[in-house]
Amino acid sequence: MTTTPSETVIRMENLGKTFSAEDGAVLQGLDLEIERGQFVALLGASGSGKTTLLNVVAGLEEPTEGSVTAPAQGAAMMFQDAGLFPWLTAGKNVELALELAGVPKAARKDRVQELLELVRLPSVADKRPHELSGGMRQRVGLARALAQEREVLLMDEPFSALDAITRDLLQEELLRIWEVTGRTIVFITHNVSEAVHLGQRVLLLSSRPGKIVEEWDTGPWKDPGSYGFEAVGQSREETLDQLTRTITHRLREEIGRHAR
């Protein structure tokens, strides 16, 4: 980012969430602060409560203990499935979000085009979802999420169903859009390399009941000179590979705990 985040926009203190006494707590004793404009990647074993955490931030679920502070207007969300309405064109899918956000009708057409251009799909406004590739549908879904003008964007494995090449391209597009818009992003993934590549911060959620058990700041690793790696002949790629291996090892430990 070109500006330094300084204001906390999401705060959780001793957060807990239980759906039933029989199943036990999904989240417990979770503490987390996220500052404005940060890109936070969240890793954890399946069933560790990552999606529940996003739902609490979005206001879709109430915590059963502790507290959460988040922007009053809620958050925009993206999922593995773009969730576009098949009977609407790409442009109309984006326009619907603008309408729900209270944007005047006269301003919507130009804003739709601006958003489609932002996700580099300027010529698909009149196409329906079935005419678009999976990657293109996710781009339209991102444009629709951005149309909501929410400060926080919550992304639940949005690229996991895409092929590797498309996923890599969309990762770069997302970083570019984050730089342009300054949104605060919380991004769930099972892919450690993706988390390291995208996130300024990488958080590891423990096995159920979930809480933050470790955090890595990727900034210094993306600038090897700040840790002195260049002096020992270690490239940026090598330092990021080293960090990825470290996080992968910790994630496997948590998955192992979950399996026992």
VEXKOL-235513 format. One line per 10 residues: number of its first residue (from 1); their letters; for each residue x, y, z negated of N, C-alpha, C. Coordinates in Angstrom, 1 decimal, decimal comma. Each point is the difference from the previous one (the first is absolute). Example, Ala and Ser with C-alpha at 12.3 -4.5 7.8 and 13.67 -1.06 7.14 Angstrom:
1> AS> 13,2 -5,7 -7,8 -0,9 1,2 0,0 0,9 1,2 0,0  -0,4 1,1 0,7 0,9 1,1 0,0 -0,8 1,1 -0,8
***
This chain:
1> MTTTPSETVI> 0,8 -1,2 0,0 -0,8 1,2 0,0 0,9 1,2 0,0  -0,6 1,1 0,5 0,8 1,3 0,0 -0,2 0,8 -1,2  -1,0 -0,4 -0,9 -0,2 0,7 -1,3 0,2 -1,1 -1,1  0,4 0,5 -1,1 0,2 -0,8 -1,2 -1,3 -0,2 -0,8  -0,5 -1,2 -0,1 -1,2 -0,1 -0,8 0,2 0,4 -1,5  -1,0 0,7 -0,6 0,2 0,4 -1,3 -1,2 -0,1 -0,9  -1,1 -0,3 0,6 -1,3 -0,1 -0,7 -0,5 -1,4 0,0  -0,4 -0,5 -1,2 -0,5 -1,3 -0,1 -1,5 0,0 0,5  -0,3 -0,9 1,0 -1,3 -0,1 0,5 -0,8 -1,2 -0,4  0,8 -1,1 -0,4 -0,6 -1,2 -0,5 0,7 -0,4 -1,3
11> RMENLGKTFS> -0,7 -0,2 -1,0 0,5 -0,4 -1,3 -0,8 -1,1 -0,6  0,6 -1,1 -0,4 -0,6 -1,1 -0,7 0,7 -0,2 -1,3  -0,8 -0,1 -1,1 0,6 -0,2 -1,3 -0,7 -1,2 -0,6  0,8 -1,0 -0,3 -0,5 -1,2 -0,7 -1,2 -0,6 0,7  0,0 0,0 1,3 -1,1 -0,3 0,8 -0,3 -1,5 -0,1  -1,2 -0,4 -0,1 -0,4 -1,4 0,0 -1,3 -0,2 0,8  -0,2 -1,1 0,6 -1,2 -0,3 0,7 -0,3 -1,5 -0,1  -1,2 -0,3 -0,5 -0,4 -1,4 -0,2 -1,4 -0,1 0,6  -0,2 -1,0 0,9 -1,3 -0,2 0,6 -0,9 -0,9 -0,8  0,6 -1,0 -0,6 -0,7 -0,9 -0,9 0,9 -0,5 -1,1
21> AEDGAVLQGL> -0,5 -0,3 -1,2 0,8 -0,6 -1,0 0,6 -1,3 0,4  -0,8 -0,7 0,8 0,4 -1,4 0,4 1,2 0,0 0,8  0,1 1,0 0,9 1,2 0,1 0,9 1,1 0,7 -0,6  -0,2 0,8 -1,0 1,1 0,7 -0,6 0,3 1,3 0,7  0,9 0,8 -0,5 0,4 1,3 0,5 0,7 -0,1 1,4  -0,4 0,8 0,9 0,7 0,1 1,3 1,2 1,0 -0,1  -0,3 1,1 -0,7 1,1 1,0 -0,3 0,0 0,2 -1,5  1,2 0,3 -0,5 0,1 0,2 -1,5 1,2 0,8 -0,3  -0,2 1,0 -0,8 1,2 0,8 -0,5 0,8 0,7 1,1  -0,7 0,4 1,1 0,7 0,6 1,1 0,2 1,5 -0,1
31> DLEIERGQFV> 1,2 0,4 0,1 0,3 1,5 0,0 0,7 0,3 1,3  -0,5 1,1 0,6 0,5 0,5 1,3 -0,3 1,4 0,2  1,0 0,7 0,5 -0,2 1,4 0,5 0,5 0,1 1,4  -0,8 0,7 0,9 0,4 0,2 1,4 -0,1 1,5 0,3  1,0 0,6 0,5 0,0 1,4 0,3 -0,4 0,3 1,4  -0,5 1,3 0,1 -0,5 0,4 1,3 1,0 -0,2 1,1  -0,5 -0,6 1,1 0,8 -0,2 1,2 0,9 -1,2 0,0  0,0 -0,8 -1,1 0,9 -1,2 0,0 -0,6 -1,1 0,8  0,9 -0,9 0,5 -0,4 -1,2 0,7 0,4 -1,1 -0,9  -1,0 -0,7 -0,6 0,3 -1,1 -0,9 -0,4 -1,3 0,5
41> ALLGASGSGK> 0,9 -1,0 0,1 -0,3 -1,3 0,5 -0,2 -0,9 -1,2  -1,0 -0,9 0,0 -0,4 -0,8 -1,1 0,1 -1,5 0,4  0,8 -0,8 -0,7 0,2 -1,4 0,2 -0,5 -0,8 -1,2  -0,4 -1,2 0,3 -0,4 -0,9 -1,1 -0,5 -1,3 0,5  -0,1 -1,0 -0,9 -0,5 -1,3 0,4 -1,5 0,1 0,4  -0,5 -0,9 0,8 -1,4 -0,1 0,3 -0,8 -0,1 -1,3  -1,0 0,8 -0,2 -0,8 -0,1 -1,2 0,5 0,8 -1,1  1,0 0,8 0,2 0,6 0,8 -1,1 -0,7 1,3 -0,3  -1,0 0,3 0,9 -0,8 1,2 -0,3 0,3 1,2 0,8  0,7 -0,2 1,1 0,4 1,2 0,9 -1,2 0,7 0,6
51> TTLLNVVAGL> -0,9 -0,8 0,5 -1,2 0,6 0,6 -0,9 0,6 -1,0  -0,1 -0,7 -1,2 -0,8 0,6 -1,1 0,6 1,3 -0,4  1,3 0,1 0,0 0,6 1,3 -0,4 -0,4 1,1 1,0  0,0 -0,3 1,3 -0,4 1,0 1,0 -1,4 0,4 -0,2  -0,9 -1,0 -0,3 -1,4 0,3 -0,2 -0,2 0,9 -1,2  0,8 -0,2 -1,1 -0,2 0,9 -1,1 0,4 1,4 0,3  1,2 0,1 0,7 0,4 1,4 0,5 -1,1 0,7 0,8  -0,6 -0,8 0,9 -1,0 0,5 0,9 -1,3 0,3 -0,7  -0,2 -0,4 -1,2 -1,2 0,2 -0,7 -1,1 -1,0 0,3  0,4 -1,1 0,7 -0,9 -1,1 0,3 -0,2 -0,9 -1,2
61> EEPTEGSVTA> 0,9 -0,1 -0,9 -0,1 -0,8 -1,2 0,4 0,9 -1,2  -0,7 -0,3 -1,1 0,3 0,7 -1,2 1,0 -0,9 -0,9  1,0 0,6 -0,6 0,8 -0,8 -0,9 -0,7 -0,4 -1,2  0,3 -1,1 -0,5 -0,6 -0,5 -1,3 0,7 0,5 -1,2  1,3 0,5 0,2 0,7 0,6 -1,1 1,1 0,9 0,6  0,4 0,9 -0,8 1,0 1,0 0,4 -0,7 1,1 0,9  0,9 0,8 0,7 -0,6 1,1 0,7 0,7 0,1 1,4  -0,7 0,6 0,9 0,5 0,3 1,4 -0,3 1,4 0,3  0,9 0,8 0,5 -0,2 1,3 0,6 0,3 0,0 1,4  -0,9 0,4 0,9 0,2 0,0 1,4 -0,8 1,2 0,6
71> PAQGAAMMFQ> 0,3 0,4 1,2 -0,7 1,2 0,6 -1,5 -0,2 0,0  -0,7 1,0 -0,4 -1,5 -0,1 -0,2 -0,7 -0,4 1,3  0,5 0,4 1,1 -0,6 -0,3 1,3 0,2 -1,5 0,4  0,7 -0,7 -0,8 0,2 -1,4 0,4 1,2 -0,2 1,0  0,1 -1,1 0,6 1,1 -0,3 0,9 -0,5 -0,7 1,2  0,7 0,2 1,1 -0,3 -0,7 1,3 0,7 -1,4 -0,1  -0,6 -1,0 0,6 0,5 -1,3 -0,1 0,1 -0,6 1,4  1,0 -0,9 0,1 0,2 -0,8 1,3 0,3 -1,4 -0,5  -0,5 -1,0 0,8 0,1 -1,4 -0,3 0,6 -0,7 1,2  0,2 -1,4 -0,2 0,6 -0,8 1,0 -0,9 0,0 1,3
81> DAGLFPWLTA> -1,3 0,1 -0,2 -0,9 0,1 1,2 -0,4 1,5 0,1  0,2 0,6 1,2 -0,3 1,4 0,1 -1,4 0,4 -0,3  -1,0 -1,0 0,1 -1,3 0,2 -0,4 -0,8 1,1 0,8  0,4 0,1 1,3 -0,7 0,9 0,9 -1,4 -0,5 0,3  -0,9 0,9 0,1 -1,4 -0,3 0,5 0,0 -0,4 1,4  -0,3 -1,2 0,4 0,2 -0,5 1,4 -1,0 0,7 1,0  -1,1 0,6 -0,5 -0,9 0,6 0,9 0,3 1,5 0,2  1,1 0,5 -0,6 0,4 1,4 0,1 1,4 0,0 0,8  0,2 1,0 0,8 1,3 0,2 0,6 1,1 0,3 -1,1  1,2 0,0 0,4 1,1 0,3 -0,9 -0,2 1,5 -0,5
91> GKNVELALEL> -0,3 0,9 1,0 -0,3 1,4 -0,4 -1,1 0,1 -1,0  -1,1 -0,7 0,3 -1,2 0,1 -0,9 0,3 -0,6 -1,4  0,9 -1,0 -0,1 0,4 -0,6 -1,3 0,7 1,1 -0,8  0,9 0,7 0,7 0,7 1,1 -0,7 -1,0 1,1 -0,4  -0,8 0,4 0,9 -1,0 1,1 -0,2 -0,9 -0,3 -1,1  -0,4 -1,3 -0,2 -0,9 -0,3 -1,1 0,7 0,4 -1,4  1,3 -0,3 -0,1 0,7 0,4 -1,2 0,0 1,5 -0,2  0,2 0,7 1,1 -0,1 1,5 -0,1 -1,4 0,5 -0,4  -1,0 -0,7 0,5 -1,4 0,4 -0,4 -0,2 -0,2 -1,4  0,4 -1,2 -0,5 -0,2 -0,3 -1,4 0,9 0,9 -0,9
101> AGVPKAARKD> 1,1 0,6 0,5 0,8 0,9 -0,7 -0,5 1,4 0,0  -1,1 0,2 0,7 -0,7 1,3 0,1 0,6 1,0 1,0  0,8 -0,6 1,0 0,5 0,9 1,0 -1,1 0,4 1,0  -0,2 1,3 0,3 -1,0 0,5 0,9 0,0 -0,7 1,3  -1,1 -0,3 0,6 -0,1 -0,7 1,3 0,8 0,7 1,1  0,0 1,3 0,0 0,7 0,8 1,0 1,5 -0,2 0,0  0,5 -0,4 -1,2 1,5 -0,2 -0,1 0,5 -1,4 0,1  -1,0 -0,9 0,1 0,4 -1,5 -0,1 0,7 -0,4 1,3  -0,4 0,3 1,1 0,5 -0,5 1,3 1,5 0,3 0,0  0,4 1,3 -0,2 1,4 0,3 0,0 0,8 -0,7 -1,1
111> RVQELLELVR> -0,6 -0,1 -1,1 0,7 -0,7 -1,1 0,2 -1,5 0,3  -1,0 -0,6 0,6 0,2 -1,4 0,4 1,2 -0,1 0,9  0,0 0,8 1,0 1,1 0,0 1,0 1,4 0,2 -0,7  0,0 0,9 -1,0 1,3 0,3 -0,7 0,4 -1,2 -0,8  -0,9 -0,7 -0,6 0,3 -1,2 -0,8 0,4 -1,2 0,9  -0,6 -0,1 1,1 0,4 -1,1 1,0 1,4 0,3 0,6  0,2 1,3 0,2 1,4 0,3 0,5 1,0 -0,2 -1,1  -0,4 0,2 -1,3 1,0 -0,2 -1,1 0,4 -1,5 -0,1  -0,9 -0,9 0,3 0,3 -1,4 0,0 0,4 -0,5 1,4  0,2 0,9 0,9 0,5 -0,2 1,3 -0,9 -0,9 0,8
121> LPSVADKRPH> -1,3 0,3 -0,1 -1,0 -0,7 0,9 -0,9 1,1 0,6  0,5 0,9 0,7 -0,8 1,2 0,5 -1,0 -0,4 1,0  0,1 -1,2 0,6 -0,9 -0,3 1,2 -1,0 -1,1 -0,3  -0,3 -0,3 -1,3 -0,8 -1,1 -0,3 -1,4 0,4 -0,7  -0,3 1,3 0,0 -1,2 0,4 -0,7 -1,2 -0,6 0,5  -0,1 -0,4 1,3 -1,2 -0,5 0,6 0,0 -1,6 0,0  1,0 -0,6 -0,5 0,1 -1,4 0,0 -0,6 -0,6 -1,3  -0,6 -1,2 0,2 -0,5 -0,7 -1,2 1,0 -0,9 -0,6  -0,1 -0,4 -1,3 1,0 -0,8 -0,6 0,4 -1,2 0,7  -0,9 -0,7 0,7 0,3 -1,3 0,7 0,9 0,3 1,2
131> ELSGGMRQRV> 0,1 1,2 0,4 0,9 0,3 1,1 1,4 0,4 -0,4  0,3 0,0 -1,3 1,2 0,4 -0,6 0,8 -1,2 -0,5  1,3 0,0 0,0 0,8 -1,0 -0,7 -0,1 0,2 -1,5  0,5 -1,1 -0,7 0,0 0,1 -1,5 0,7 1,2 -0,5  1,2 0,3 0,6 0,8 1,1 -0,4 -0,7 1,3 0,2  -0,7 0,1 1,2 -0,7 1,3 0,3 -1,2 0,2 -0,9  -0,7 -1,1 -0,4 -1,1 0,1 -0,9 0,5 0,5 -1,4  1,1 -0,5 -0,4 0,6 0,5 -1,3 0,3 1,5 0,1  0,5 0,4 1,1 0,3 1,4 0,2 -1,3 0,9 -0,1  -1,0 -0,5 0,6 -1,3 0,7 -0,1 -0,5 0,0 -1,4
141> GLARALAQER> 0,2 -1,2 -0,7 -0,4 0,0 -1,4 0,8 1,0 -0,8  1,3 0,2 0,3 0,8 0,9 -0,7 -0,5 1,5 0,3  -0,4 0,2 1,2 -0,5 1,3 0,4 -1,3 0,3 -0,8  -0,8 -1,0 -0,1 -1,3 0,1 -0,8 0,3 0,3 -1,5  1,0 -0,7 -0,5 0,3 0,2 -1,4 0,6 1,4 -0,2  0,8 0,5 0,9 0,5 1,4 -0,1 -1,1 1,0 0,2  -1,0 -0,3 0,7 -1,2 0,9 0,2 -0,7 0,3 -1,2  0,1 -0,8 -1,0 -0,7 0,2 -1,3 0,6 1,1 -0,8  1,2 0,5 0,4 0,7 1,1 -0,7 0,2 -0,3 -1,5  0,3 -1,2 -0,3 0,3 -0,4 -1,4 1,5 0,2 -0,3
151> EVLLMDEPFS> 0,3 0,4 -1,1 1,4 0,2 -0,4 0,8 -1,3 -0,1  -0,7 -1,1 -0,4 0,6 -1,3 -0,2 -0,5 -1,0 1,1  0,9 -0,7 0,5 -0,3 -1,1 1,0 0,4 -1,3 -0,6  -0,9 -0,9 -0,2 0,2 -1,3 -0,6 0,0 -1,1 1,2  1,0 -0,7 0,1 0,2 -1,0 1,1 0,2 -1,4 -0,5  -1,0 -0,9 0,3 0,1 -1,3 -0,5 0,4 -1,0 1,2  1,3 -0,2 0,1 0,5 -0,9 1,0 -0,5 0,3 1,4  0,1 1,2 0,4 -0,6 0,4 1,3 0,6 -0,6 1,2  1,3 -0,4 -0,1 0,7 -0,5 1,2 0,2 -1,5 0,0  -0,5 -0,7 -1,0 0,4 -1,4 -0,2 -0,5 -0,9 1,0
161> ALDAITRDLL> -1,1 0,3 0,7 -0,6 -0,8 1,1 0,6 0,2 1,4  0,9 1,0 0,1 0,6 0,4 1,3 1,2 -0,8 0,3  0,4 -0,1 1,3 1,2 -0,6 0,4 1,2 0,8 -0,5  1,2 -0,6 0,0 1,1 0,7 -0,6 0,4 1,3 0,7  -0,1 0,0 1,3 0,4 1,2 0,8 -1,0 1,1 -0,3  -1,3 -0,3 0,1 -1,0 1,0 -0,3 0,1 0,5 -1,4  0,3 -0,9 -1,0 0,1 0,4 -1,4 1,2 1,0 -0,1  1,1 -0,3 0,6 1,2 0,9 -0,1 -0,3 1,4 0,6  -0,7 0,0 1,1 -0,4 1,3 0,6 -0,9 0,8 -0,9  -1,0 -0,7 -0,6 -0,9 0,7 -0,8 0,6 0,5 -1,4
171> QEELLRIWEV> 1,0 -0,7 -0,4 0,8 0,4 -1,2 0,6 1,4 0,3  0,7 0,1 1,2 0,6 1,2 0,4 -1,0 1,2 0,1  -1,2 -0,4 0,6 -1,0 1,0 0,2 -0,6 0,5 -1,3  -0,1 -0,9 -1,0 -0,5 0,4 -1,3 1,0 0,9 -0,7  1,2 -0,3 0,1 1,0 0,9 -0,6 0,0 1,4 0,6  -0,2 0,0 1,3 0,0 1,3 0,7 -1,3 0,8 -0,4  -1,1 -0,7 -0,1 -1,3 0,7 -0,4 0,1 0,4 -1,5  0,7 -0,8 -0,8 0,2 0,4 -1,4 0,8 1,3 -0,1  1,0 0,1 0,8 0,9 1,2 0,0 -0,8 1,2 0,4  -0,9 -0,2 1,0 -0,8 1,1 0,6 -1,1 0,5 -1,0
181> TGRTIVFITH> -0,7 -1,0 -0,6 -1,1 0,4 -0,8 0,3 0,2 -1,5  1,0 -0,6 -0,5 0,3 0,2 -1,4 -0,9 -0,8 -0,9  -0,7 -0,9 0,5 -1,0 -0,8 -0,9 0,8 -0,8 -1,0  -0,7 -0,3 -1,1 0,5 -1,0 -1,0 -0,5 -1,4 0,5  1,0 -0,9 0,1 -0,4 -1,3 0,5 0,4 -1,1 -1,0  -1,0 -0,9 -0,2 0,3 -1,2 -0,8 -0,3 -1,2 1,0  1,0 -0,8 0,2 0,0 -1,0 1,1 0,3 -1,4 -0,6  -1,0 -0,9 0,1 0,1 -1,4 -0,5 0,6 -0,8 1,2  1,0 -0,8 -0,3 0,5 -1,0 0,9 0,6 -1,2 -0,7  0,1 -1,1 0,8 0,7 -1,2 -0,5 1,4 -0,1 0,6
191> NVSEAVHLGQ> 0,3 1,0 0,9 1,2 0,0 0,8 1,0 0,9 -0,7  1,0 -0,6 -0,6 1,0 0,8 -0,7 0,7 1,0 0,9  0,4 -0,5 1,2 0,7 0,9 0,9 -0,9 1,2 0,4  -1,3 -0,2 0,2 -0,9 1,0 0,3 0,0 1,0 -1,2  -0,1 -0,5 -1,2 -0,1 0,9 -1,2 1,3 0,8 -0,1  1,2 -0,6 0,2 1,2 0,8 -0,1 0,1 1,0 1,1  -0,4 -0,3 1,2 0,1 0,9 1,2 -1,0 1,2 -0,2  -1,2 -0,2 -0,5 -1,0 1,0 -0,1 0,1 0,8 -1,3  0,1 -0,7 -1,1 -0,2 0,7 -1,3 1,2 0,8 -0,5  -0,3 1,2 -0,5 1,0 0,7 -0,8 0,2 -0,7 -1,4
201> RVLLLSSRPG> -1,1 -0,6 -0,5 0,1 -0,8 -1,2 -0,6 -1,3 0,4  0,6 -1,1 -0,5 -0,6 -1,4 0,1 -0,3 -0,5 -1,4  -1,2 -0,3 -0,2 -0,5 -0,5 -1,3 -0,3 -1,4 0,0  0,4 -0,8 -1,0 -0,4 -1,4 -0,1 -1,0 -0,2 -1,1  -1,1 -0,6 0,4 -1,1 -0,3 -1,0 0,3 -1,4 -0,5  -0,2 -0,2 -1,3 0,2 -1,3 -0,6 -1,1 -1,0 0,4  0,3 -1,3 -0,2 -1,1 -1,0 0,1 -1,1 0,4 -0,9  -1,2 -0,5 0,3 -1,2 0,4 -0,8 0,1 -0,3 -1,4  -0,4 0,9 -0,9 -0,5 1,3 0,3 1,0 1,0 0,4  -0,3 0,7 1,1 1,0 0,9 0,6 0,4 1,2 -0,7
211> KIVEEWDTGP> 1,2 0,3 0,0 0,6 1,3 -0,5 1,3 0,2 0,7  0,4 1,3 0,1 1,3 0,3 0,6 1,1 -0,5 -0,8  0,8 -0,9 0,6 1,1 -0,6 -0,8 1,4 0,5 0,5  0,0 0,5 1,3 1,3 0,5 0,5 -0,3 1,0 1,1  1,0 1,0 0,1 -0,2 1,0 1,0 1,4 0,3 0,6  0,0 0,2 1,3 1,3 0,4 0,7 -0,3 1,3 0,8  0,9 0,9 -0,1 0,0 1,2 0,8 0,9 -0,2 1,2  -0,6 0,0 1,2 0,7 -0,4 1,2 0,9 1,1 0,6  -0,3 1,3 -0,5 0,7 1,1 0,6 1,5 -0,1 0,0  0,6 -0,3 -1,1 1,5 -0,1 -0,1 0,5 -1,1 0,9
221> WKDPGSYGFE> -0,8 -1,1 0,2 0,4 -1,1 0,8 -0,1 0,4 1,5  -0,9 0,8 0,3 -0,1 0,5 1,4 1,0 1,0 0,3  0,7 0,5 -1,0 1,1 1,0 0,2 1,3 -0,6 -0,7  0,6 -1,0 0,6 1,1 -0,8 -0,7 1,0 0,9 -0,6  0,3 1,1 0,5 1,1 0,9 -0,5 -0,3 0,4 -1,5  -1,3 0,1 -0,3 -0,3 0,4 -1,4 0,4 -1,0 -1,0  0,1 -1,3 0,4 0,5 -1,0 -0,9 1,4 -0,4 0,2  0,7 0,6 1,0 1,4 -0,3 0,2 0,2 -1,2 0,9  -1,1 -0,5 0,6 0,2 -1,2 0,8 0,9 0,2 1,2  -0,1 1,2 0,6 0,8 0,3 1,2 1,5 -0,1 -0,3
231> AVGQSREETL> 0,3 0,3 -1,2 1,5 -0,1 -0,4 0,5 -1,4 0,1  -0,9 -1,0 -0,2 0,4 -1,4 0,0 -0,4 -0,7 1,3  -0,4 0,9 1,0 -0,3 -0,6 1,3 -1,3 -0,6 0,2  -1,0 0,3 -0,9 -1,3 -0,6 0,1 -1,0 1,0 0,7  -0,6 -0,5 1,1 -0,9 0,8 0,8 -1,3 0,2 -0,7  -0,8 0,9 0,6 -1,4 0,2 -0,5 -0,8 -1,3 0,1  0,1 -0,7 1,1 -0,7 -1,2 0,2 0,4 -1,1 -1,0  1,3 0,0 -0,3 0,5 -1,0 -1,0 -0,6 0,3 -1,4  0,0 1,3 -0,3 -0,5 0,4 -1,4 -1,5 -0,3 -0,1  -0,8 0,2 1,1 -1,4 -0,3 0,0 -0,2 -1,5 -0,1
241> DQLTRTITHR> 0,8 -0,8 0,8 -0,1 -1,4 -0,1 0,3 -0,5 -1,4  1,0 0,6 -0,7 0,3 -0,4 -1,4 -1,2 0,3 -0,9  -0,6 1,2 0,2 -1,2 0,3 -0,8 -1,1 -0,9 0,2  -0,2 -0,4 1,3 -1,1 -0,9 0,4 0,2 -1,3 -0,6  1,2 -0,5 -0,1 0,3 -1,3 -0,6 -0,3 0,0 -1,5  0,4 1,1 -0,6 -0,2 0,2 -1,5 -1,5 0,0 -0,3  -0,8 0,7 0,8 -1,4 0,1 -0,3 -0,7 -1,3 0,3  0,4 -0,7 1,1 -0,5 -1,3 0,4 0,2 -1,0 -1,1  1,2 0,0 -0,6 0,3 -0,9 -1,2 -1,0 0,2 -1,1  -0,2 1,3 -0,4 -0,9 0,3 -1,1 -1,5 -0,3 0,4
251> LREEIGRHAR> -0,4 0,2 1,2 -1,3 -0,4 0,4 -0,2 -1,5 -0,1  1,0 -0,7 0,4 -0,1 -1,5 -0,1 -0,1 -0,5 -1,4  0,7 0,7 -0,9 -0,2 -0,3 -1,4 -1,4 0,2 -0,5  -0,6 1,1 0,4 -1,4 0,3 -0,4 -1,0 -1,0 0,6  0,3 -0,4 1,3 -0,9 -1,0 0,6 0,2 -1,3 -0,7  1,2 -0,3 -0,4 0,2 -1,3 -0,7 -0,7 0,0 -1,3  0,0 1,1 -0,7 -0,8 0,1 -1,3 -1,4 -0,2 0,2  -0,5 0,6 1,1 -1,5 -0,1 0,4 -0,4 -1,4 0,3  1,0 -0,8 0,6 -0,3 -1,3 0,4 0,0 -1,0 -1,2  0,6 0,3 -1,1 0,1 -0,9 -1,1 -1,3 0,0 -0,8
***
